[in-house]
Amino acid sequence: MRNVILAASLLLSFPFAAPAGATAADSRHRQTYRGCLLDNNGIYLLKTSKGKLFQLTGDTTGFSALVGRELSITGNEGRPIDLATGIYKDTNQASTNHGTSLTLRVGRATKVADVCAPAKGATH
């Protein structure tokens, strides 16, 4: 009986469950980024106002209708990837290398605006 009470109290101390397939490490490392959704031949990218570029992975269903709009995306950052070849790069290479982006596994996406905000320093 004592073990049942201990098990029940442990279960009640965790108020939420992670989505199927997610680990505790996944939820700890989630980040939220805001930027413009781009389509590169069927590969979705998020470009932030600071110029950071993410290749979006995971469930991108419905993203074709959101291209050119500003989104807020929460997910897990992954390794840098070469946009031309799709080959993952060494993790110590910066995402600012030409033709390289980080991957971002989409957990949640929300439309922020119908048009993308201009990049910082833009003169338009």
HULINWO-V635125 format. One record per residue. N is the residue number from 0. RES is the residue in one letter. SS is DSSP state (h for helix, s for strand, l for the rest). Layout:
BEGIN
n: <N,N>
res: <RES,RES>
ss: <SS,SS>
END
This chain:
BEGIN
n: <0,1,2,3,4,5,6,7,8,9,10,11,12,13,14,15,16,17,18,19,20,21,22,23,24,25,26,27,28,29,30,31,32,33,34,35,36,37,38,39,40,41,42,43,44,45,46,47,48,49,50,51,52,53,54,55,56,57,58,59,60,61,62,63,64,65,66,67,68,69,70,71,72,73,74,75,76,77,78,79,80,81,82,83,84,85,86,87,88,89,90,91,92,93,94,95,96,97,98,99,100,101,102,103,104,105,106,107,108,109,110,111,112,113,114,115,116,117,118,119,120,121,122,123>
res: <M,R,N,V,I,L,A,A,S,L,L,L,S,F,P,F,A,A,P,A,G,A,T,A,A,D,S,R,H,R,Q,T,Y,R,G,C,L,L,D,N,N,G,I,Y,L,L,K,T,S,K,G,K,L,F,Q,L,T,G,D,T,T,G,F,S,A,L,V,G,R,E,L,S,I,T,G,N,E,G,R,P,I,D,L,A,T,G,I,Y,K,D,T,N,Q,A,S,T,N,H,G,T,S,L,T,L,R,V,G,R,A,T,K,V,A,D,V,C,A,P,A,K,G,A,T,H>
ss: <l,h,h,h,h,h,h,h,h,h,h,h,l,l,l,l,l,l,l,l,l,l,l,h,h,h,h,h,l,s,s,s,s,s,s,s,s,s,s,s,l,l,s,s,s,s,s,s,l,l,l,l,s,s,s,s,s,s,l,l,l,l,h,h,h,h,l,l,l,s,s,s,s,s,s,s,s,s,s,s,s,s,l,l,l,l,l,s,l,l,l,l,l,l,l,l,l,l,l,s,s,s,s,s,s,s,s,s,s,s,s,s,s,l,l,l,l,l,l,l,l,l,l,l>
END
